[in-house]
Amino acid sequence: LELLRLSARDHSMIRDCLEMFKILLNVSLKSVLTSSGAVGAISLPLSLDDAKNTAFTVELLEDICSNAIHIGAQLVFEAITEMSKKMQEEMPFFSLIQCLINEETPGGTKALCLSLINQLIDSIDSLEERFRIRTEFMRMEFNNILDQLKMDPNTSELIHMECELFEEETKNDSEDMRCRFERSKIIKRISPSGDGNLAVTVVTDCMQTSCSIEITPDTTVGNIKQQIVDQFKIAKPEDYGIVSPADDSKEETWLNEADIFAECSLSPEQMGSIEFRMIPWEITVALPNGSKKRFATDPNITCDQVLSQILAISSLPEADYCLMLGNKVLQEAKTLERCLTNVKSRKDLKICERPYRLRVVLGDDAWQMMEFNPDTQISDVFKQIAQHVGRTFGTENFQLVMESPDLEAPVPLEDEKLMRDYISSDNCSLRFVSRNITDDDEEEEEECNIWEEPADCESNITFDKKGKENSIQNIETATLNKLVERVTSPEEYDVDFVNVFVMMYRAFTTEEKLWQKLVERFRVPDSFSPAVKQKIQVRVCIFVKNWVEKAGGDLHEKTRRSIMDFLKSDLAEDSFKLMRQAIQSRLENPKAHEDPVVSGKPPVPYLPRNITTTLSLDDIEELEIARQLTLQSFAIYKKIRPTEFFKAAW
């Protein structure tokens, strides 16, 4: 109660404390994590009525989670839970919900708040516990909050990505829960005239369970639906209804909400097997022959089942078809509800010939699987592959050839022709060959792109055998690709290792080469999930910021221009605005090298007993002469940078 009566001066003092914690996190994250009660102290302002301190607290907690993967999130989770108990809050994470719905909260803070929520839930190992926490969020109408954020035209791309990440992980956890319970074990068949309770199977986009509903002879179908909506906090009740599934004696029957349940002409067994689920959608599908099919279907069936339904009622030529939305092939195992996010998309479906899924060979040990539309022109294939792998393949320097066990030699592909002119099966593969082949075949090849580097092996990274595990602290030897991969890794991050790398990289590579590898690392191939892609890109940005800050004015002008060009192109999106500004600020205002600070009292000087005009070196103690010479030389010595000691440069 005393915390709820804080004055403006108290809130200002709390802000100062949070500023000190921020400095501690930047200097020594480990000391904060290992100090008893430190994380709890940081999380305390979440429950106080001060928007600025709440926003700053969210930023610090998210920073702990991001820089100390898993263990940081666990500590933050425990701290927030413990704080809620002390504050006697019924819902532990209600303060984070308030931060999201507060109109004064900046967009950047909302993005950090969503990132914090995702990391906290992701840190929980137990599926049941994760599902329980997600259910707590649903009870606080978190789905409605996400919908409002996504519909807001001012919402940043980063917030959209965090919203989609939460929804995707929620659905994945729900599907895992479904696998643990067979439907036949969930459904309870009872008679309404028995104990007065009715077992209803509840099927939504994120769960499948069973609940007990109290009914009377006067209970309507609408009453049953409303009880389920209230119990499970259904966000869009208008999308759901009560249905009696099909059986041997009848077809599937949707019940009218105004009807009395006891008068719905259902047998006791049929009454005991009713379901609460989504009302069928009416979808429109364009066929390859130009016609369209319109029919109703269950939103929770898979795309493969929808395709089978359409092909069964259509007369199409023999071919391998797939269901598409725009230019995107819908995954066969996903449900319609997960693939079609708005009403308009239900009318934009189409059936097309399935894209070719081919192996694209990028090097001796590097290849990726990609999909190509049969009607794609070869010249456009170049652009598609370049965007997918994050490299540039110009038609003037490279040629695309097709390889297959059925062919005696690779077949060159002409730029003007289509993929269907060459590809006869998925057994084919594509390879880039240089148009400018030189006679010097034995010349060593240039180091490969960072995304083409093979997985960890003795040829690209080794670890100290005395170490307990293959962690970043135990690296013994590594290629530049592997080192850059480790210092920008979203899973394994070590501040000391990054600082040593920034100081020592000139001993084994050049500034220009390091920047090239960072750009390659940032351009994550499209084959990675958006969440992983975002984490890697954020790590690269953080490393570049620290590198520019520590290098100060030592960076070559060419590198500085390259970084500025990178900020204007790759970091042009609004989601990178804060990081772009931070890097640009450090480039434009390089930090001067600080002089070493000498602490402690100076020693007492050894003065001659008789100071006269004829004083000579013989009259002064040798130690004092050495001290004075050292002080005279220190002005030059302090200008020496650590990099000047590389390779015994002295």
C-alpha positions, 0 to 999 in steps of 0.5 A: 500500500505504501508503494501505491502512495509514492510522490513525484520525487519518489518516482524520480528516485526510482527512475535514477535507480533504473538508470543505474541498473541499465549501466550495470547491465551494459557493464556486467550482465552476469553480476546483475543475474547472480545478485540476489533480488536484482531482477526483482528490484528491476521488475518492481516499477511494473506495478507502479502508476508511472508510465515512464518508469514502466516503459523503462522497466520493460526495456531493461527486462527485455534487454536481460532476456535478449542478452542472457538467453533462457536463463535471463527470461526465467529470472524475469518470469520468477521476478514478475510472478513473485512481485505480483504475489507481494502486490496481491495481484490476481493476474501476474502479467496484468501490468504488461497488458496495461503497458500495451493498452496504454495510449501514452506508451510509445510504439517502441516500448510496445514492441519491447513489451511484446518481445518480453512476453514472447521470451518469457513464455518461450523460456518455460520448458513444460508444455502444460505450463506454457499452455496455462500461461497463454490461457491466462493471457487469453482471459485478459483479452490478449487476442483483442489487444493483438487485433487492435495493434495489427489494425492500427495503421501506425503500428510498426513492422516489428510489432506485427512480427511479435504479434504474429510470433505470439499467435503462431507459437500459441497455435503450435502449443495448442496443436501439441496439446491436441496430440496428447488427447485423442478425441475419443477420450475427450468426448463424454456421451451423457443424457441431458435428463441424467445429472443435469450436466452436458459434455460439450467438445470445444474446438477453436483455432488454438485448443480442443477440449471438453467442458461441462455445461449445466442445462435445464429443460428450458435451456436454449442452444444460445444459452449453451453457446454463451456459457462456453464463450464466457468460460473460454473468453472467445474473442469472436463468438459470432464465428462459432456455433453449436453442431451435431456431428454427422453419424450413420443416421444423419448428416452434420446439423447446425443448431439454431441458437433460438431453439430449446436444446431439448426440442432439437430432435436429437437422441440422448447419444447425439445430445452428448456428442455436440460440438462448439466450433467455427461456422463453415466458411464460404470460399471461392476458388479460381480454377486453371480453366478460368472458372470459379467454384464457390462452396462452404467448408470447415475452416479447421480442415487442412488445405490438402483436404480442401484441394481434394474436395475441389478436385472431386467436383471439378473436371480438370486435366491430369496434373499435379495441383496445389492450393495457392493464395496469390503467389504463395503455396498454402502448406498442405498440413495447415488449416484454412483458418491459419492460412486465411487471415481475413475475409477477403482472402477467402475469395482469392484462392486459386488452384495452380500446377504445383511449383517445381521443388528443386535443389539449387547447388551454390557450391561444392557442399552448399545447396538449398531446396527452392520452389519455382513456378512452371511459367517462370522465365529463366531470367527471373529465376536468377533474381528469385535465387539471389533474393532467397540466399542473399547473394547477387547472381548477374546473368552477365557473369553466371549461367544457370544449368540443369543437372539430372541423373537422366542427362549425360551432361548439364543443360544450359538454360536460356534466359528467355525460356520458361522453367516448364521448357526444361524441367520434367521432374523434381529429380532435376537440380540447378547449378550456377556456373561462371561465364568467365572461366579462367585457365588458373583452375588451381587458384584457391577459391575465395572464401564462401558466403557465410550462409554456405558455410558447412555445419560445425566440423573440424575443418571450420571450428575446433574447441579446447578439449579441456573445456566441458562443452563446445561453447563460445568460450572454448573456441580454439580455432575457427574460420572467419565465417564461424567467428562472425556467426558466433558473435551474432548468434541469437542463441549463444551470446557472450559479452566478453567474447564479443569485446575480445573479437572487436579488439583482435579481429585485425590480427587475422582479417581486414576491416573491409572483410569483416564488414562484408561478412556482417552484411552477408550475415544480416541478409538472412535467406528467406528459408529461415522463419521470420522470428529467427531472421529477425533475431539474427538481424537484431544481433548483427545490428547490435554488434555493428553498433558496438563495433562502431562505438569502440572503433571510434574514429579508427574506421576507414572512410571507405568502411564508414561510407559502406555502413552509411549506405547499408543503413539507407538500404537494408535498415530503411524499414521502420522496424529498424529505425531505433537501431539505424539512428543509434549506429548513425549517431555513433558514426557521425559522432565517433567516441574519442579514446579515453585516457587511462585513469590512475587511481590511488595516491601517488607515492611520496617523492624522494627529494634530495636533502640539500637542493642547490643550484649545483644539483646533479643526477648523483644527488637524486635517488635512482627510483625517483629518476625512473618515476620522473622519466616515466611521467614524462614518457606517459604522454606518448605511451597513452596514445598507443592503441591495443591493436598496435601490439598485434603480431609483436609489432614492437 
